[in-house]
Amino acid sequence: MEELIQKIERLKKENDFVILAHYYVDGAVQDIADYVGDSFYLSKVATEVEAKNILFAGVSFMGCDSGLPYGSYGYCRPYKRG
């Protein structure tokens, strides 16, 4: 697990992104996130971070709200497994 965490940290630096995780996601995801909170808190954080990219770890019903494209920003919704 430690090797995976190191790889994620390296990729975050190389690709200039932060991880925002909702309280509803698995604890392991919250452990590697830069910010953890409810939807309101994370939406405020998303407007204030200086990183070029944001990886938002939420639950499926949140994808509708976070998936709206703004300007040159893109949106990638992961596929649902299982």
Backbone hydrogen bonds, N-H to C=O, Kabsch-Sander energy under -0.5 kcal/mol:
donor,donor_aa,acceptor,acceptor_aa,energy
5,I,1,M,-2.3
6,Q,2,E,-2.2
7,K,3,E,-2.0
8,I,4,L,-2.4
9,E,5,I,-2.5
10,R,6,Q,-2.3
11,L,7,K,-2.5
12,K,8,I,-2.4
13,K,9,E,-1.7
14,E,10,R,-2.6
15,N,11,L,-2.2
16,D,12,K,-0.6
16,D,13,K,-0.6
17,F,12,K,-1.8
18,V,53,N,-1.8
20,L,18,V,-0.5
20,L,55,L,-2.7
21,A,35,Y,-2.7
22,H,57,A,-2.8
23,Y,37,G,-1.3
25,V,22,H,-1.7
29,V,26,D,-0.7
30,Q,26,D,-1.9
31,D,27,G,-2.1
32,I,28,A,-0.9
32,I,29,V,-0.6
33,A,29,V,-0.9
33,A,30,Q,-0.5
34,D,19,I,-2.0
35,Y,19,I,-1.8
37,G,21,A,-1.9
42,L,38,D,-2.5
43,S,39,S,-2.2
44,K,40,F,-1.8
45,V,41,Y,-2.5
46,A,42,L,-2.5
47,T,43,S,-0.8
47,T,44,K,-0.7
48,E,44,K,-0.6
48,E,45,V,-1.6
49,V,45,V,-1.7
52,K,16,D,-0.6
53,N,16,D,-2.3
55,L,18,V,-3.0
56,F,54,I,-0.7
57,A,20,L,-3.7
57,A,55,L,-0.6
58,G,56,F,-0.8
62,M,59,V,-2.2
63,G,59,V,-0.6
63,G,60,S,-1.3
65,D,62,M,-0.6
66,S,62,M,-2.1
67,G,63,G,-1.3
68,L,65,D,-0.7
73,Y,70,Y,-2.6
